[in-house]
Structures are given as C-alpha cells and as structure tokens.
C-alpha cells in the first residue's frame, strides 16, 4: 500500500474542523454519539490506558526520567499521557493552526483552575478571558460541546471532554503542575512536513503520539537518537507501540505506515 487508507478524503486546516474531544481509546461509534458515561464506559477507557502504563513501567528508569512527550493535538487525547508518562518536556503539534490555538486555550484554563470540576465548569460557562476573534469562536464551540449543542458545521465531536481527558482529569492537580512547570511548546505543521522531520531528527528522548494520522498520510521519520524513542499510533481502541530503545545508537528510519516498520 503506497497511500494511506483515507488519503485525500479530508482537510483539517479550517476553524470549523477543530476536534472537540477524541475518538482515541474508544471502540468506534455508530452513530457518532457518545453513550452514557458510566462505570463500564470508564473501565473500557482504562483498559487502553493500561497498555501505555505497561510500556512505561517496563522501560529502564533512566528512560522514564528523560521523556520529551510529543503529541498530535487532535481532540487532545495526549493530555492523558502527561500524568501517565510524567515527561520533562512537552510538544503539541497539529496541521490545523486553529487546533493548536484550542490546545493553548485548554492548557491556560487548566492551569487557572483549582479542580477538575471548576475546570469543566469554566469550559461550560465560557468563564475565562480570550484575546482574539479566533479564541472567541473556539470558546463558544467549547461551551456548546459541553452543553451538547455543538453542530457538525461548528466542529467535529463525538465524545465529551470528561471522557476524552478522563485519565488526566482523574489526576487533575498532577496534570496542572506539569502543564505549568515543565517546558511546553506547540507547532503548527503536519507530521509529513520537512520541518517536522527535522524536529524529530534533532531531538532526543522523543515519545511520539501519532493518534490516527497514519490513516490519512504515510511518511518517514528519521531518529538520530533512538535510544529513548517510542512511537504510538491509535485507531479507536486499537493501539500500536513501537519502542526504538533496542535499535542501537542510530540513526534509524521509521516508515510510518500501518503497521509501522524500521530500517537503518
């Protein structure tokens, strides 16, 4: 297969194409409407989180202590990986610059809030400051998502924020501390771009969450420092984890396909 399964089927660079919530970590919904958020629902989420916890637990302590978490923004499933991996540096990236703005807003409100309930209440009531017209539109859509009134013309959504960010919300204070205190960066670019290729090639300790990007585009990434590099891909509740830690001193090339593969 030379083209990704959904190559050319969608664009992602407009403000009405922001994902307000994520499908990562869930079984596929048909129709796209979240069922009740009950105990069984939460248990299913934690079955997926356990896969990431297991990999994190199995790597050497020296590797766990030096993680640069790089995650696609999307519906911000990567928030869950912050208290799980406890990285020393964070980068969120997305091909849609409006999605990156959404990420920055959520981080700001999270840091300003004292509890998960207050945070979710601020989102519901649009009870926080904004600076631009772009942020005004996003704030309105966030509130609509919380109230269940968000339309397909306003943004993409299937899951509540409570579901999408459940692991991080359950560890709200740790997540808030990490978001506030460790270096935090954003990048508005696609994973298939030359600038992202260079970013990966020039950074050590990258734990890279691709979400479902490989459904839409295939590309290669060059890891100059694979000794503590891991890639994660997600297709609803199906996950792929590629640990490069045993690949030697590098460099290695990861062929980002379905599944991923490695060559020297």
Secondary structure as UniProt FT lines:
FT   TURN            5..8
FT   HELIX           15..17
FT   TURN            24..25
FT   HELIX           39..58
FT   HELIX           61..64
FT   STRAND          68..72
FT   TURN            74..75
FT   HELIX           78..85
FT   STRAND          89..94
FT   HELIX           97..112
FT   HELIX           116..125
FT   HELIX           133..147
FT   TURN            152..154
FT   HELIX           161..164
FT   HELIX           166..170
FT   HELIX           172..181
FT   STRAND          183..188
FT   TURN            191..192
FT   HELIX           194..201
FT   STRAND          206..209
FT   TURN            211..212
FT   HELIX           213..215
FT   STRAND          219..223
FT   HELIX           226..228
FT   STRAND          230..235
FT   TURN            236..237
FT   STRAND          238..243
FT   TURN            245..246
FT   TURN            248..249
FT   STRAND          252..256
FT   STRAND          261..263
//
